[in-house]
Amino acid sequence: MSMRSYRSSLICAPLIWFEGEFRENVLVRVDESGKIAQIGTDLSPNDGETTVVLENQALLPGFINTHSHAFHRFLRGRSFIGQQAATTFWAWRDNMYALVDNIEWDTLKEYCTAVFSEMLSAGITTVGEFHYVHHGKGRFDLDSAVLEAAKEAGIRITLIQALYQRGGFASPPLAPAQERFVSSFDDFVKSVEHLDSIAHDRATIAVAAHSLRAVDETTTQRLWEYARATNRPFHIHLEEQPKEIEDCIASTGQSPSQWLLGMGVDGGWGFMKSPKEKIKSAEFYYQSDSRARNIHPSGADGFHDQGGRTHLGVSVYRSYNFNIYLKNHKLNHKHEDICVTPLDWYLGDGVPSVDESTPICLGTDCNNRISLLEEMRWAAFTQMAKHNSRAVAALSAVRLVEAATVTGAASLGLSNVTGKLAKGYAFDFLTIDLASPLLKDCPPSQLLDSIVFSLDNREIVQVGVDGDVRYERK
């Protein structure tokens, strides 16, 4: 339930992030549906319209969290970092499986509601929830718990419904918890269509192959074709760990990224060559080997979602040593979207290499720490440390905020819905406390740099979705 609403209001703030900079004297008119009807400097109140003055606050678009596993947050306190039990990702995964081994609908909803509410307090107004824990007492009955949790918290959600079919490339016996994940392709598609029918106004449904270790090659291609036919974003974990690469090579003779590229044009991943497909984003995580090269085409100038163009989103969540593998590949004007979740290096993963022409977006993944501001810093600082330079990949404050807003929206298929303060977009927003001692004597021209590299969640004053305030600092 909203605390209050700015619908049918004219919003005033000392500084508003508009068209790539903080500007004074900008006003935002929000209509009765929570969308931005007008924004600019030449607005005046309409008869009967409420004027809202956000004193000592800077207004920005809400952050977009492109990859989350909400229930992982309840492993906090069980990192075992510095102990023998924390030696590998796989040891951590065993603890995660134990968390959901007997999970039921009410528990999952409680978990997700708490996490989504915490995200709102961090300025996150949209979440891409990568969901694979499907079965509780019944088949796919847990899926609706995630949607209900998002509705209750008031966050916008893209539920990334993930297909899971096996326990590894060699199809080893499933762990008990994995039984809650698995399904046939046909049953999975039925679950997606059911989710479409029950999704609330702020919910959309994407699809994912959990990973190549969990979904065989033929079915991964089939799922991509389904995503393309139904105009859905497609996501996948790719090369999360060295063992995954080794197992894939043993099984197929290729690394996962090599296999995806080798699927061919006719009926395969040939969508990468066409500007006319309607899918909004396909998102991949990966680590490539020593032959890795830049993934984006030369001359790429950003991630855009206009005119029905195809966008291959390449998400790098867990990467330990690579300079991205997929080079050009006749992608024409295509713009790859590399999703970097630096705090998932909490699991002992490494640092990807990106450059200034590679658009990125951000996610909180295991949710041990929920802060897109901190994700931005880690994205920059780890690149600086990796390359011993303070000028890597043009990771300025402006670029990092774009990663947390515009590019994030594109990766979830929401480019025309949210991610910016512009006419026709949802009024999804956050405000920053300009009276904070951390911003003392900070001029507007330096404000964004200070926000990204100096502030924390505690400087966030208000957060809203569709014009409704969902979080307000006490």
Salt bridges, closest charged atoms under 4 A:
GLU19 OE1 - ARG23 NH2 3.01
GLU21 OE2 - ARG23 NE 3.03
GLU49 OE2 - ARG29 NE 2.72
GLU104 OE1 - LYS137 NZ 3.98
GLU118 OE2 - ARG76 NH2 2.88
ASP143 OD1 - HIS131 NE2 2.76
ASP143 OD1 - HIS134 ND1 2.89
GLU152 OE1 - LYS109 NZ 2.44
ASP186 OD1 - ARG222 NH2 3.25
ASP196 OD2 - ARG232 NH2 2.45
GLU240 OE1 - ARG213 NH2 2.76
GLU240 OE2 - ARG318 NH1 1.56
GLU244 OE1 - ARG213 NH1 3.22
ASP247 OD2 - LYS243 NZ 2.81
GLU277 OE2 - ARG228 NH1 3.83
GLU283 OE1 - HIS235 ND1 2.07
ASP289 OD2 - ARG291 NH2 2.65
ASP301 OD1 - HIS304 NE2 3.78
ASP301 OD1 - HIS335 NE2 3.45
ASP305 OD1 - HIS311 NE2 3.77
ASP344 OD2 - ARG318 NE 2.39
ASP349 OD2 - ARG318 NE 3.66
ASP355 OD2 - HIS296 NE2 2.96
ASP365 OD1 - HIS67 NE2 3.67
ASP365 OD1 - HIS69 NE2 3.46
ASP365 OD2 - ARG318 NH2 3.36
GLU374 OE1 - ARG369 NE 2.83
ASP428 OD2 - ARG156 NE 2.93
ASP433 OD2 - ARG473 NH2 2.97
ASP456 OD1 - ARG369 NH2 2.97
ASP456 OD2 - ARG458 NH1 3.72
GLU459 OE2 - ARG458 NE 3.52
ASP466 OD1 - ARG156 NH2 2.83
ASP468 OD2 - ARG7 NH2 3.02
ASP468 OD2 - ARG470 NH2 3.84
GLU472 OE2 - ARG4 NH2 2.58
